[in-house]
Amino acid sequence: MAETEEVDFIRMLETHRARMFARMMSNLPKGPRCAVCRAPFEGFGGKMMGAVGFTPSRKNPNLCSRCFEMAPMGGQEMEVGILFADIRGFTSMAEGQKPDQVAGLLNRFYAEAVDVLCQHAIVDKLVGDEVMALYLPGIFDGNPASNMVADARDFLEAAGYGDAEPWVEVGVGLDFGTAFVGNVGAGDVKDFTAIGDVVNTASRLQSAAAPGEIVISTRVAERAEEAVSDALPRELSLKGKSVPEQTMVLSTDRRSNE
């Protein structure tokens, strides 16, 4: 990635987050607003800013597309939290259902993911039976690692865990580390995403999670502290990794005993 493109991307976000710009946006009626630049989405202010691209992002309706999808190509290496959630047994389940039934289940799964994860994250991908979310420090309030754990718990609760029977079986993996974060692609076909080993590791952790489990890397656990006080240690051999991964695991069984 060319250095000038990375500078353009960073400068765009910093410009949007500049105090004077955010203050000007805050004076425009009315909320809800982009969490980064404070551009309003409704009322007169929303119409005015929407005309120049400050509309809710498809990655998170609490952010604007100008700050993410419409930002220049490029990005930077930064610390980021990665969450993967996956429907367990999806292939065999889909085999015995009609296509419209499968679509209905996926739409409900996606809707719950967006409702829960968009409190603190950017939903990177909704692909097949899987969801990927990015937790960027400084975008939303609170500790990103603690937010990841809390959102993962809430997502399992939304899937029905804690009730008599979940309506869908879900496993979750969490990791935190350095990744390239920004817009990648070519021309108008680009996507705001994260690339790096932390993404691959989070995906592997999710694959190792049993239904109703949240498998957490030590990097997340160290940052989340009290949020994982009820987790149990587990050593895992992950595909593509040369050494075992030390993890902490939260399960719905342990949560039900809290």
N, C-alpha and C positions, 0 to 999 in steps of 0.2 A: 504494500500500500504506500503510495507516494506520501512524503512528509507533508506537502502542501495540503493534500486532501484531509489528513488527520488534523492539521491545524485548523482548516476550515470547519470541520465537524465540531471540534472542541470550542472554537470561537463562537459558532452558532448557538450552542447550548449556553455558554457563558453569557452571551449577549442577551439571550432570553431570560436568564436568571439574574441579570444585573438589577441592582436595587431600584434604580430609576425607572427601568422598563416595567418591573413588577409593580412598582407603586402606581405608575400610570395606568396599567391594566386594572389594578384594584379599584381605581376611581371610576372605571366604566361600569355602569349597571348592566347585568347583575350576575350572581353566582347561579349554578356551580361554575367552577373555574379550573383551568389547568393548574395542577399542583406545582409545575415548574415555573411557568412564566406569568401565571395568574390571569391569563386571557379568559374573559367570560364566554360561556356557551349559550346563554339565553338572553332574552330581552333585546333592547336596542344595541347594547354593547356586543352581544353575541352575534347579532346580524351584521354589525359593522366589521368585527374581527373575522367572522366566518367567511366573509367575502374575499379575504386575503389569505385564507387557508388555515386560520386558527379554529379548526373544528375538532370535536372529540376524536382521539386516536382509536383505531381499531385494535390496538394493543392493550389499551386501558382507557375507558371513557372518562377517567379523571385526569387524563393528560391530553395535550393537543397534538395533532398530526404535524404541525410545524416544528415541534420540538423533537420529533422522532422520525416518522416516515418521510417527511419532506426535508429533513436535514440533509446536508451534502453527503456524498459517498465518503466512506472512511470512518475512522473511529480511533480508539486508543486502548492500550492495555490497562486494565484496572481490576480491582477486587470486586467480585460479584458473587452473589448467591444463586445457585441453580436448583430448581425443584422440578422433578419429573413425577408424574402420576399416571398410572396405567390401569386399564380394566383387566382383571385377571380372568383367564378362560374365555376371552372374547371370541376367538376363532370357532371353538366348539359350540359356544352359545349362539353365534350368528348362523351357524350351519342349520340349526333347528328352528329358526325363526324366519318370518317373511321380511323382505327388505325394508318395508315401511316400519316394521316393528323395531328393527335394528337401528334405523335412522332416528326413530323416536327416542330410543335409549341413549344414543350418542348425543342427540341434541340436549337431553336432560343432563347428561354428564358434563357437556360443555357449558351449559348454563350455570350449573352449580360451581364449576371451576372458575368461571368469570366472576360470579357473584362473590365468591370467597377470596380468590387470589388477587383480584384487582384492588383490594383494600391496601395492599402494600407492594404489589409486584406488577411487572409488565408481562402480559401473556405473550410469550414468544411464538408458540406454535400450538395449534389444535390439529393433530394429525392422527387419523384413524382412531385408535382406542387410547391415545396418549396425549398428555398435556405437558408443556414445558413452560416454566415461568422464570423470569429474571428479577432478582432483588438487588437493586442498585443503591449503594449508600448515598444518603443525602437527598434522595428524591422524595421519600415519604418519611413521616415521623417515626421515631423509635429505632431500636437495634435491629438491623436487617436479619441477623441470624435468629434472634428471638421471634421476629415476625414470621420467618419461614416455618419455624416449629409450630407456632400458634396457628398459622394458616393451614398447615398440613393436618393438624388435629381437627380443625373446623371442617376441612374438606372431607375427612373420613366420617365425621358426624353428619355432614350433609348427605353422604352416601348411605346413611342408615345405620352405621355402627353405633352401638350403644342401645339400639332398639332391639326388638325380638330378632329381626333378620334384615341385613342390609339389602337395598334394592339393587345394588351393583357391588361386585367385589373389586376392591382397589388396593394397590400397593404404592408406596411413595418412597422416593430417594432424595436426599438432600446433600449438597456439597457446597463449599465456599472456597474460592481461590482466584488466581489471576487468569483473565481471559481477554481476548480482543473483543471489545464491545463497540458496535456501531452499525452503520449501513453497509451491507455487502451486496454485490450483484453487478449488473451492467446496464447502463442507460436508465430507462424508466422502470426496469425490472430489478428492484432492490428490496432488501428486507433488513429491518433492525433486529439484530440477533447477537449472540455471544458465541465465540469460537475458542476452543482450548481444551486441555486435558480435564479441567474441572467439569466441563459439560459431559465428556465421556464418562467420567467417574460417577457423576450423579445418575446418569442413565444406567450404569452397571449396578449401582446401589438399589435403584428402583427395581431392576430385574431380580435382585436377590430378596426383595421384600415379599413376605407371604401376604395373603389377603388380610387387610386390617392392620398392617405393619407400616411403620415409618422407620426407614434405615438411614441413620445420620452419620456422616463422617465426623472424625474427631475435630476437624477444622471448624465445623458448625457447632459441635458440642462445646468446644472451648470458648466460642464467642457467645453462645446462647446461655451458658451457665445454668441458672436456676430453672430455665425453661425445659431442661432435660434431666432434672434431678431424679425423675422416676424411670429413666431409661436403663436398660441392661446392656452390658458390653457383649460384643460378638465379633469374632474374627472371621473374615470372609476371604475366599480366594476368588477374585474377580477376573473375568475373561479379559485377556490382553494385558493384565498387570503382572509384573515379575515378582512382586512380594505381596504377602497377605495384607488386607486392609483392616485396620482396627476401627470398629464402628460402635455406635450406641443405637439401641433399638427400642422404640416405643411401640406398644401393641394395644389394641383396643381392650384386651383382657385386663392389662394393668390399669388402663385408664378407668375402666368400670369399677375398679376397687378403690379409686381415690376417694 
